[in-house]
Amino acid sequence: MASAAAGRHSPEIERPDMSDLRIVLLGKNESENRRVGNTILGATAFHSEAASYSQQHSMRIRAEVEKRKITVIKSHLLHPHFPQHQIIEAVRECVSLSAPGPHVFVLILQYKDFSENDRQRLKYVLNLFSEQAMKHTIVLTTDEETHGYKFAIKNTAINDLIKECGDGHLEFETINPGWCSELFRRIEDEEFLVCNKYKDEGGLSVNEDLSRSGSMRRDVKEKKYSDLKESTETGCDGGVMTTGKAKLNIVLCGNNPTLKNTVSKIFRGTMYKKTNKLLQLKEMSKVCVKREEMIHGRQISVIEFPALTQLSEKEVMRQTHRCVSLCHPGVHVFILIIPDAPLTDEDKEEMEEIQRIFSSRINKHIMILIKQNSEHQTEKLNEETQSVIERFGGRHNFIDLNTQVSVLMEKLEQMVEENSGDCFSTETLMEAQMEKLLKFEERKKKIHSIEMWFHSQGNDQRICMN
């Protein structure tokens, strides 16, 4: 039996033991997380806790197991109701408790309760620790063998995650905990992961300072916009220092790939070079295509975003996260390109999908670009187009093949200024998806309540969720 010592908070209280194996547990199901933690430690070290997740912290237990010093950090980061605005601070705390760095993240998953949205959220959280976190990750599935098999076959989200972890997968067994020894064996010769992604203004890493105030975050936001507006980004090219405006990230979206490519060419202007047939095919494909240009002293990233209605649900999530992650620190402007003509059903479906995935949070970052023919130009909008513009926040502009990039850039920079340099980041996307999941769960509860009422009346009526 292991002897265990618990701790919760600052590394200032207790110095980290450099010789131990540090294991971070992440999972949606709190009771399963406790069960795994207690099995690893060989003792009932983690107990049931209150359900107020906004007030809970990660918990650290140290013990000697199989003649090894083990530190287990149990986090609530993946709990479905964990407050989105507290995730970064919770990551900071977890990093502090696992100082100088975790050896492994153990993802405690159940085949019967893990979706593609869960996979993307998990990857987002791991990326907050380090871009290398996936290389230090093992999936531990805890479904009972008799029940889990049929789910294992169907659950591509977990299977894909296992592949991304380098096939790091173990199965939990209560009767035969040999998987624990296998876990220790796999990580004991591994270097620990340095989680220094977040640094404060004074250059302090998260291991050195966890208590920065909310006013500091506001200062950082204001500084970010100041940098963007006042051209303070400096780079080095061939040993010669060059100063230019900060990078601007633009995403082109819409149903028509030809229109998106036309606008992309306007941004590239005279710097556009003829591409080979392979790249032309890629432009029309179902993946994000990123291009970099220098326009008026500013570095521009232009991403052609594939039509969402042409993708599977799994690929929609993959390309959406890829699109936003390609734009560090986030997307400054989404440009939705539509024709100056009656919208097709495909156009309408694409706009529905964009709002479904990105939510209304996209409205402050989006401009509707209306493609006109050179021989037929008017600023009069038909009722349908006007409705689209209002639905997406009210900004619009007209373009044709003679549109000057300087005119377009002026409109975009005005948008950035109105938004004080704020952008649509991976965190914003995750908030949107979490909000959607919570609404879905709430809807499920209401439907279940209605079904139970029907059942109490002797009617086994089932309600279909579309």
N, C-alpha and C positions, 0 to 999 in steps of 0.2 A: 504494500500500500504506500502511496506517495504522501509525503508531507507537503502541504500547500500553504503558501503565503499570498495574501491578496493585496492589491494596490490599485488605485484608480487614476490619480491625476498627475501632477507636475513632476518632471524629471529632476527638479531641484530638491525634491524631498528624498528621493532614493536614486542613487547612482546606478546606471545600467550595468548588468553583468555581461562582460564581453565574451564569456566562455559558453553561455547558454545557447540553446536553439530557440529562436523566437518565432512563434506561429500565430498568425492572425486568422481568426475565424470569421467568415462572412457568409450570411445566408438569410433567406426570407423568413424561415420558420424558427421562432425563438426557442421553442421547446426542443427542436432538433439540434439547434446550436449548442444549447446547454448539454444535451445528451452526448454530443460528440466531444465537447470540451471536457466533460467529466470522465469520459472513457479514455481520452488521451492522458489525463492526469492520474487516472486510477483512483479517483476519490470524488465524492460529491462536493466539489468545490464551488460550482456555479449553482445558485439557487434561483427559484422563481422570483421575478421582480414585478414591480408595479407596471401598469400598462401605459403610463404617461411617458411616451417615448421622447417628447420634447425636453424632458428633464433628466433623461438617462444619459450615462456616459459609457464609454468603453470600459471594460473591466479586465484587469491583468491578474493572473494567478501564476505563481512560480512553484515548481516542485522538482523533485528528483525522481525520474522514471527510467527504469532499466539502466541504472548507473549513469544516466545523462541528466544534465540540468536543463529543464524545459520551462519556457515562459509561454503561456497561452494568453492571447489578447482576444476577448470576445467583443465584437462590435455590432451595433444595431443598424449600421449604414444601409443594409439592403432591405430592412423592414419596409413593407409597402406604405406605412403611414409615417415613416420618418420625415420630419419637416425638411423640405428641399432647401430652404434658406440656411439650414444648420449643417448641411453636408460638408462644406469645406472646413468649417471649424471642427467637425467631428473627425475628419481626416487628419487634421493637424494634431488633435489629441491622440489619435491612434498611432501616428508616427512618433509622437513623443513617448508613448508607453512602450513602443517597440524599439526605442533607441539602442544602439546606433543604426538599426535597420532590421526589418523582418527577414527571416530566411525563406519563409514561404507564406503564401495566402492559401488557405484551405477554403474552397468554395463548397458550402454544404447545400446541396441541391436535391430536389425531388422531381423525378420524371413527370409525375402527374400534376405538378404545379410550377412549371417554368416555361415562359413564352419567349418569343423573339424580342419583345419589348423588355423583358427581364434581362435578357442577354445584353442588349445595348446599354441598359442602365448599369449593369454590373461592369461592363467594359469602361463606361464613363467614370465610375467610381475608382476602378483600378488605375485609370490614367491619371487621376488626381494624385495618387501616390507617386507614380513614376511611369514614364512611357515604356519602361522595361519590366513593369510589374507582371505582365502576362507570362514572362519567362520564369517567374518565380511562383507560379500558380499550379495547384493541383485541385482537380474536381473530385469531391467525395459525394457519391450518391447514397442516400439513406433509405430509399424505398425498400419495403419488405420484398424479398425475392419472389414470393408467390404472386404479389400484386404488381410489382414494378416492371416485369418483362414486357408486357404489351405496350406500356407507355414508353419504354426504352426504345422500342422499334420506331415509334412514331415521332418521338421528340427530337427533331432535327436541331433545335436551338441548343440543347445540351450536347448533342453529338458534335455540332460545329464548334462549340466552345472547347470541348476536349481536344479537338484537332488544333485549335489556336493555342492551347496550352502545351503543345508538343506531345499530345497523347498522354498527359499526366492525369490518370484516373484511378481512383480506388473505390471499392464498395464497402460500405459500413456493415459490420456484422457484430451483433451483440454477444452471441455465444462464443465466437472465435475472433477476438480482437487482434488477430495477426496483422491486420492492415495498419495498426499503430506502429508496429516494429518496421513494417515496410516504409511507412511515412518517414520515420526517423532515419532509416537507412538512406532514403533518397536525398534527404536534405543535409545530413551531417557533414558532408564534404563540400557543400555549396557555400559560395560567398554570400553574405547578407546584401540586401538591396538598399542602396543609399536613396532615401526619399527626400530630395532637396528641391522639389519642383516649385514649392512656394517659398518666396523670400520676401521679407518686409522691406520697407523703404531704407532702413539703416543697414541693409545687407545681412540681417540676421536670418538664419534658416528657421524652419518651423521647430526644430529641435531646441533652439535657443530661446525662442520667445513665442508663447502661445496667446498672449494677452493684449493684442493690439485692439484699439477701440474702433467703434463704428465711424467716428469722425475721421479716422485715418483712412478708412475705405472710401469715404466721400472725397478726401483729398486726392487719393490715387485716381479716382474717376475723373476729377477735374484736371489733374495733371495729364491724364491720357488724352483728353480732348485738346488741351493746350499744346501737347506735342504734335497732334495731328494737324492743328490749325496753323501753328507757327513754324512748321518745317524744321523740327529739331533733330530728326533722325540722321545719324551719321554712319557712313559705311566706309570700307576700305577696298579699293580695287587696284590690284597690281602695285600695292605699296603707296598709292596716291590717295589721300583722304578726300572723300567727296561728301557734300552735304546736300540733301534734297528733302522734299516733302515726305511725310510718313506714308506708308503703303495704304492703298485703298482697295478693299475687297468687294468685288461685284459678282453677283450670281444672276445668270440669265435663265429664266424659266418660261414655260409655256408649252403648248401642245405641238407647235410647228417647229421642227428642227431647222428648216431652211431659214425661217425668220430669225431664230436665235443665232445662226451662223452669220446672217447678214449684219446683225447688230455687233457681233463679235468682230467682224471685219471693219466696221466703222471705228471701233476702239483701236484696232491695230493700224488703221490708216495706211500711210505709205510704207510702213514697216512690214506690212503683210507680204509674206513670201508664199509662192505657190507650193502647195504640199503634194506629197505623193499620194497615190490612190489608196494606200493602206491607211494613211491618216485621214483622208476624206471619208473612208468607211467608218473610221473611229468616231468622227464627228457626228455621224448619224446613228451611232450605237447606243446602247443602253447603260452607259457609264458616264460619270462626270469627266469632263475634259477641261483641264486647267491651262491657262496661258498667262504669261507675264509680259508686260510692256512698260516702257517708260514714256509717259505723256506729260508734257509741260513740266518736267522736273519731278514728277511724282511716279513712283512705282505702282503699277496697277495689276491686280490679279483679276482675270476674267474667267469665270467658271461657267461652262455650258452644262446646265443641269438637265438630265434626261426627263422625258415626259413620264410622269408617275403612273399614268393610266396604262402604260405599256409594260409595266413591271409587275412581278409577283409581290405579294405583301412583304415577304422576306427581303426581296431586293429593294423594295421601297425604303425599308428601314436602313439597309446597308448603304445605299447611295445617299440617303438624306444625311446620315451621320458622317459619311465620307465628305460630302459637300461642305458641311459646316466646319469639320475638322481641318479641311484644306485651307480654311480662311482664318489664320491666327491674327488677332485674338478673337475674330468673329466676322460675320458678314455685315458690311456697312450698308450696302444697298442690294435689295433684290429687284430685278427688273422683269416684270411680267409683260411679255410681248404678245399683242393680239392684233389681228388684221382690222383695217377700217372697213368692215363689212359685217353682215349678220354672222353672229358666232355659231359655229357648228356644235353639235352635241358633244363632240370630242373636246372642243375648247371649254365648254361648260363643265364637263366631267373633270378636266384637268384642274380648273380653278377650285372646284369642290375638294379635290384631293389635296391641293396645296394648303387650303385652310384647315382641312382635317389633320394634316401632319404637323404643320407649323403653328396652328391655332391663330387666334386674333393678335397674338404677340408680333406677328409678321407685319401688321398694318403700319406700324411706325417706321418700318424699314423698307417699304416697297413702293415702287413707282410703276404705273401702267404706261407702257410705251406702245403707241398706236402707229402701226406701219401703214403709210399712205402711198399711193401711186403718184409719181411726179406730175402726171397730167390731170390728176383729180385731187386737189388739196383744199381742205376746208377745216376750220376749227369748230364747226358745228358738230355736236355729238348726237348720235341717235340714242333713243331712250335706253336700249339694252346696254350700250357701252357706258352710258352715264351711270347706270345701276352698278356695273362692275367696278367703276372707279370709286364710287361711294362705299361699296362693300369693302374695298381694300385700303381705305384711309384717305381717299380724296386727291392723291397726287397723280398727274398724268402729263404726258408730253407727246408730240407728234414727231415722227421721223420719216425720212425717205432716203434714197441712195445719195442725195446731195447734202445730207445733214453733216455739219461740221462737228468734229469730236469736241471742239472747244465749247460749243453751245451745250452739248450733252453733259460735259464735265461740270460746267457751271451749275446746271440743275442738280446734279448729284452732290456737289460740294455744299450746295445750299441745304439739301436734305441732311447731310452729316452735321452741319452747323446747327440745324433745328433740333437734332437729337443729342446735341452736346457731346458728339463723338462716341455715343453709346452704340453698341453693335449687337447683332444676334449671334450669341456664342453657343458653344456646346451645352453650357449650363442652362441657357435660355431654352434650348431645344428640349433638354431633359425635363425642365419645369413644365413645358407644354405637354410632354408625353405623360408625366406623372399626373398632371391635372386630368388628362383624358382617361387614364387608368382609374383614378379615384371616382370620376363620374360614372364610368362603366360599372365599378363595383357597387356604387350606390344604386344604380339602376337595377343590378342583379338582386340586391336586397329588397327593393320595392316589388319587383316581379315575384320574388319568392314569397313575400308577405301576401300578395294578391292570390297566388296559387294556394297558399296555406288556407286562406279564407274560403276559396272554392272547395278545397278538400274538406273543410269543417262542415260545409253545406252538402256534402255527399257528392260533389262533382270533381272529378279528377282532371279538370281543365288545365292544359299546359299552355304557357305563353311563349311564343317564339321571339327571340331577340334578334333583330336585323341590324 
